[in-house]
Amino acid sequence: MRPGRIDQIGYRPIVEINLDRIVGNFERLASRQPAATPAAVVKCDAYGLGLVPCSRILAIRCACNMFFVAHPEEGLALRKALDRIAPTAEIFVLNGPSERSLPAFDAGKLTPILNSLAQTRLWTAERAGVPAALHADVGINRLGVPANELEEALGAPGLNLCLLMGHLSCAGTPDNSANAIELTRFRELAKAARAPRASLVSSGGVMISEEFGFDVVRLGVGLYGVSPFDAPIPEVRPAATLTAEILQVQSLRMDAKVGYGGLFRARRPTRLATIALGYGDGLPRHAPPSDDANRAYVDVGGVACPLVGRVSMDLATIDITDAPTEVAAGDRVEVFGDKMPIESIAAACGTIGYELLTRLSPRVVRRYLVGGSPAPESLLT
């Protein structure tokens, strides 16, 4: 199915992606760091929302000319998408190079982020003088050149350093003391490295204070309408609305059980709706199935109604007893969007909004909107 086309035959879930919202989120987040160049992180198919339309709208409307992806394959796809729109765009590959991926870096004019001494040695041996970024580990202990190897990496013959990068370990909690410690550490490293540009923060760090901005800020999940924190923030408006169709409405007697394992038992006469959305589409199977305090809710006719019973591959069930009586098969419910913040359902499922977006499967129809109407084909293909 081509992007933006709704399947009129089946009952597939639909995620409407408002490209204007992505533009607005970019502009508002960038305004928090006015001295820095804003870059767009479009890894993992733009967090599940579509690398091609998301990157194109940012290049066209925001003049974004710097992008970050995780893998060289993503970089090649991005270069193709931007070929006519932003041919000079810088594309950084976060996971860095391997010997087998070097031809892809050449073909796509991709810039590697060197995360280890081994990657630095490989790049400077095989592509001496070709610009590269270097990721200095300032405390996350995940990827990045550790402190005891930085001097050797920065001094590698043939290294043409175009960007020094760091990554905060606790940006999601702005008052965490680790942020100030890692800021100080990175500031010292940037001064010693004499890199022409430095970048420490992504969406969460952008919100802490301007001193975290340096030269480049990497705008990621916030672009797509997900708060980098536990709760929504005004700078970020939902860009994706996930809806699912009701297949069946039925009445249950008190004490009737619902779903695999009978994990939900009706405590009152209950109206139940079954929707065409399951873990095969990206709804977590571990959404609370019973009367737990931490329930997951969806919007049904303007009323928040809880998911009940175990989520299955293709289906989920909702207690719609308190919803309007006219709710019927064929109606659509909002799983997340303006009415139901993605942060809320993510918290109930024990995860984060990032994961809910990126786990949306190909079975979920993507529909792109610009100005309230279907996006033009030039943005989609």
C-alpha positions in Angstrom: 0.0 0.0 0.0 1.3 3.5 -0.9 1.8 5.9 1.9 -1.2 8.0 2.8 -3.8 5.7 1.1 -6.5 4.4 3.4 -7.5 0.7 2.9 -11.3 1.0 2.3 -11.8 -2.7 2.2 -10.7 -4.0 5.6 -10.8 -2.7 9.2 -7.2 -1.7 9.5 -6.1 0.7 12.2 -5.1 4.2 10.9 -2.4 6.6 12.1 -3.0 10.1 10.9 0.3 12.0 10.7 -0.1 15.8 10.8 3.0 17.1 9.0 2.1 20.7 10.0 2.4 19.6 13.7 5.9 18.2 13.0 6.9 21.5 11.5 5.5 23.4 14.5 7.2 21.1 17.0 10.6 21.6 15.2 10.2 25.4 15.3 9.1 25.5 19.0 11.9 23.2 20.2 14.5 25.0 18.1 13.4 28.3 19.7 14.5 27.0 23.1 18.1 26.9 21.8 18.3 30.0 19.5 22.1 29.9 19.3 22.2 26.4 18.0 21.5 24.8 14.7 18.6 22.4 14.9 19.0 19.0 13.3 16.3 16.4 12.8 16.7 12.8 14.1 14.8 10.6 11.6 16.1 7.2 12.6 13.8 4.1 12.8 11.7 5.5 9.9 11.3 8.8 11.6 10.2 7.1 14.8 7.7 4.9 12.9 6.0 7.8 11.1 7.8 7.7 7.8 11.3 8.9 6.9 10.4 10.2 3.5 7.5 12.6 4.3 8.9 13.7 7.6 12.3 14.6 6.4 11.0 16.2 3.2 8.5 18.5 5.1 11.3 19.5 7.5 13.7 20.3 4.6 11.0 22.3 2.7 9.2 24.2 5.5 12.0 24.5 8.1 15.1 24.6 5.8 16.5 21.8 7.9 19.8 20.7 6.4 21.2 18.4 9.0 19.8 14.9 9.8 20.7 12.0 12.0 19.9 8.3 11.3 21.1 5.1 13.1 22.2 2.9 10.2 23.8 3.6 6.8 20.9 2.0 5.0 18.7 4.7 6.5 21.2 7.2 5.4 21.0 6.0 1.8 17.2 6.1 1.8 17.3 9.6 3.3 19.8 10.8 0.7 17.5 9.6 -2.1 14.5 11.3 -0.4 16.3 14.6 -0.2 18.2 14.4 -3.5 16.2 17.2 -5.2 15.0 19.1 -2.1 18.1 19.4 0.0 21.1 18.0 -2.0 23.7 19.5 0.4 22.1 18.1 3.5 24.5 16.6 6.1 23.5 13.1 7.1 25.1 11.7 10.2 25.0 7.9 11.0 24.8 7.5 14.7 26.0 3.9 14.9 29.1 4.6 12.9 30.9 2.6 10.2 32.0 -1.0 9.8 34.3 -2.3 7.1 31.4 -3.7 5.1 29.4 -0.5 5.3 32.2 1.8 4.0 30.9 1.8 0.4 27.5 2.9 1.6 29.0 6.0 3.3 30.7 6.8 0.0 27.6 6.3 -2.1 25.3 8.3 0.2 27.9 11.0 1.1 27.1 10.0 4.7 29.1 11.3 7.7 29.9 8.6 10.3 29.8 9.2 14.0 32.8 7.3 15.4 31.9 5.7 18.7 35.0 3.8 19.6 38.7 3.7 19.0 38.2 0.8 16.7 35.8 2.7 14.5 38.2 5.7 14.5 41.1 3.6 13.4 39.0 2.0 10.7 37.8 5.3 9.3 41.1 7.1 9.4 42.8 4.1 7.8 40.3 3.7 5.0 38.9 7.2 4.6 41.7 9.5 5.8 40.7 13.2 5.6 37.0 12.5 4.9 35.0 14.4 7.5 33.7 12.4 10.5 32.1 13.1 13.9 33.2 11.6 17.1 31.0 10.6 20.0 32.6 11.1 23.4 31.0 9.1 26.2 30.3 11.6 29.0 28.4 9.1 31.3 25.8 7.0 29.5 28.3 4.1 29.1 26.5 2.8 26.1 28.1 4.0 22.9 30.9 6.5 22.7 34.7 6.7 23.1 35.5 6.3 26.8 37.6 9.0 28.5 40.8 6.9 28.7 40.8 6.5 24.9 39.7 10.0 23.8 43.2 11.5 23.5 44.3 8.7 21.1 41.1 8.9 19.1 41.2 12.7 18.7 44.9 12.5 17.7 44.4 9.8 15.1 46.3 10.6 11.9 43.9 11.4 9.1 41.0 12.3 11.4 39.1 15.3 9.9 36.8 16.1 12.9 33.6 18.0 11.9 31.6 17.5 15.0 32.1 16.3 18.6 29.0 14.7 20.1 27.9 13.6 23.5 24.7 12.2 24.9 23.1 12.9 28.3 22.2 9.8 30.4 19.4 11.5 32.3 17.9 14.2 30.1 14.4 12.8 30.7 14.7 14.0 34.3 16.0 17.6 34.0 16.8 18.1 37.7 19.0 15.0 37.8 22.5 15.9 39.1 24.0 13.8 36.3 23.1 16.4 33.7 25.2 19.2 35.2 28.1 16.8 35.7 28.0 15.6 32.1 27.6 19.1 30.8 30.8 20.2 32.6 32.6 17.1 31.3 31.5 17.7 27.7 32.3 21.4 27.8 35.9 20.5 28.8 36.1 17.9 26.1 34.8 20.2 23.4 37.4 22.8 24.4 40.2 20.3 24.3 39.1 18.7 21.1 38.9 22.1 19.3 36.1 20.7 17.2 34.4 23.2 14.8 31.0 22.1 16.2 29.7 20.4 19.3 26.4 18.7 20.1 25.3 17.3 23.5 21.5 17.2 23.6 18.5 15.7 22.0 14.8 16.7 22.6 14.9 16.3 26.4 18.2 18.2 26.9 16.9 21.1 24.8 14.4 21.9 27.5 16.9 22.1 30.4 18.6 25.4 29.7 20.4 27.2 26.9 23.9 26.3 28.2 23.2 22.7 27.0 22.7 23.8 23.4 26.3 24.2 22.1 26.4 24.4 18.3 23.9 21.7 17.2 20.8 20.3 18.9 19.4 16.9 17.8 15.6 17.1 17.8 14.2 13.6 18.0 11.0 12.3 19.6 9.7 15.7 20.3 9.3 16.4 16.6 6.8 13.6 16.4 4.6 14.9 19.2 5.9 12.8 22.1 7.2 14.5 25.2 10.7 13.5 26.2 9.4 13.5 29.8 6.8 11.6 31.6 4.1 14.2 31.0 3.1 16.3 27.9 4.8 19.7 27.5 3.4 22.7 25.6 6.3 22.9 23.2 5.3 19.5 21.7 1.9 18.9 20.1 0.7 15.4 19.1 1.6 14.7 15.5 0.2 11.2 15.3 -3.4 10.1 16.0 -4.0 6.3 16.1 -7.5 5.1 15.6 -9.1 1.7 15.4 -12.5 0.5 14.2 -15.1 -1.2 16.5 -15.9 -4.6 15.1 -18.5 -5.6 17.6 -20.5 -4.3 20.6 -22.0 -6.7 23.1 -23.5 -6.8 26.5 -22.0 -8.9 29.3 -23.6 -10.0 32.5 -21.9 -9.3 35.8 -19.0 -11.7 36.5 -18.5 -12.6 32.8 -14.9 -13.0 31.9 -13.2 -11.4 28.9 -10.3 -12.5 26.7 -7.5 -15.1 26.9 -7.1 -16.4 30.4 -10.3 -14.6 31.6 -8.2 -12.0 33.2 -10.9 -9.4 33.3 -14.2 -10.1 35.2 -17.1 -7.7 34.8 -18.1 -6.2 38.1 -21.3 -4.9 36.7 -23.5 -5.4 33.6 -21.0 -4.2 31.0 -21.1 -3.0 27.4 -18.0 -4.3 25.6 -16.5 -3.2 22.3 -14.0 -5.2 20.4 -11.6 -3.2 18.2 -9.4 -4.2 15.2 -6.1 -3.4 16.9 -3.8 -5.8 18.7 -0.1 -6.6 19.4 0.3 -7.4 15.7 -0.3 -3.7 15.1 1.8 -2.4 17.9 -0.5 -2.2 20.9 1.5 -3.8 23.8 0.2 -7.2 24.9 1.0 -6.3 28.4 -1.5 -3.5 28.6 -3.2 -4.0 32.0 -6.0 -6.5 31.4 -7.9 -6.1 34.6 -9.1 -3.5 37.1 -5.6 -2.4 38.0 -5.3 1.2 39.1 -2.9 1.9 36.3 -5.3 1.2 33.5 -4.9 2.1 29.8 -7.7 4.2 28.3 -8.9 5.0 24.8 -11.3 7.7 23.7 -14.8 6.4 22.7 -17.2 9.1 21.7 -15.5 11.7 23.9 -15.4 9.4 26.9 -12.2 7.7 28.3 -12.9 4.0 28.3 -10.5 1.4 29.7 -9.0 -1.5 27.8 -10.0 -4.8 29.5 -8.9 -8.3 28.9 -5.7 -9.5 27.3 -4.7 -7.8 24.1 -4.4 -10.4 21.3 -2.7 -10.3 18.0 -5.5 -8.6 16.0 -8.0 -7.5 18.7 -8.5 -5.6 21.9 -11.5 -5.1 24.1 -12.9 -2.0 25.7 -15.4 -1.4 28.5 -17.7 1.1 26.9 -20.4 1.0 29.6 -19.9 4.7 30.3 -19.7 5.8 26.6 -22.6 7.2 24.7 -25.2 4.6 24.0 -25.1 5.2 20.2 -21.6 3.8 19.9 -21.7 0.9 17.4 -19.7 -1.3 15.2 -18.0 0.8 12.5 -17.2 3.7 14.8 -13.6 4.5 15.4 -11.9 5.0 18.7 -8.8 7.1 19.4 -6.0 5.2 21.0 -3.7 8.1 21.2 -3.7 11.7 19.8 -5.1 15.0 20.9 -7.8 13.4 23.2 -5.7 10.6 24.6 -2.0 11.6 25.2 0.4 8.9 24.1 2.3 9.4 27.3 -0.7 8.2 29.3 -1.3 4.9 27.5 2.5 4.3 27.4 2.8 4.7 31.2 -0.1 2.3 31.7 1.7 -0.2 29.5 4.9 0.2 31.4 6.7 1.8 28.5 7.3 5.2 26.9 5.8 7.0 23.9 8.9 6.4 21.9 8.3 2.7 21.9 4.6 3.0 21.0 5.4 5.0 17.9 8.2 2.9 16.7 6.4 -0.4 17.2 3.5 0.6 14.9 3.5 -2.2 12.4 3.2 -2.0 8.6 -0.4 -3.2 9.0 -1.2 0.2 10.4 -2.2 2.5 7.6 -0.2 5.8 7.5 -2.3 8.8 6.4 -0.4 12.1 6.0 -2.1 15.5 6.3 -1.0 19.0 5.4 -3.3 21.9 6.0 -6.0 19.4 7.1 -6.0 17.7 3.7 -4.2 14.6 2.3 -0.5 15.5 1.8 0.6 15.8 -1.9 2.3 12.9 -3.6 5.5 14.9 -3.9 6.0 14.5 -0.1 5.2 10.8 0.0 7.0 9.0 -2.8 
